[in-house]
Amino acid sequence: MNTITVELINSKAMQLLQDLEAMHIIRLHGPAVTPKIKLSDKYRGILSKEDGIDLNKHTDQMRSE
C-alpha cells in the first residue's frame, strides 16, 4: 500500500476522491473528509408540519403573483 499527499486545486476534486473511496479504490484520511449528509436528513424536523404547510402555501401564492 502506498501513501501520497495530494493538494486539491479545484473544489470538484474532493467529490471525485469521495467517489473513489465509495468504490473502495482509495481510503481518505484527515479532517477534510466529511461524510455526505442528505439535506432532507440534515433539516428534518426543523419546521413543524403546520409551518411546512403554511410555507408551501405562501410559496405557491408568491409564484402565482
C-alpha angles and dihedrals in degrees: 000000000000127000123207136173118233128194112210113218097171127051091225091063093075091056090051091051091048089051090052089050091051088054089052092242097119137012120226122213132183142053095296091069110095125168115244112251119196113238090233089059093043096053101031111131097015093114126040117240091254092050090050092052091048091049092051091049091049092048092050090049092051092049092051094052 
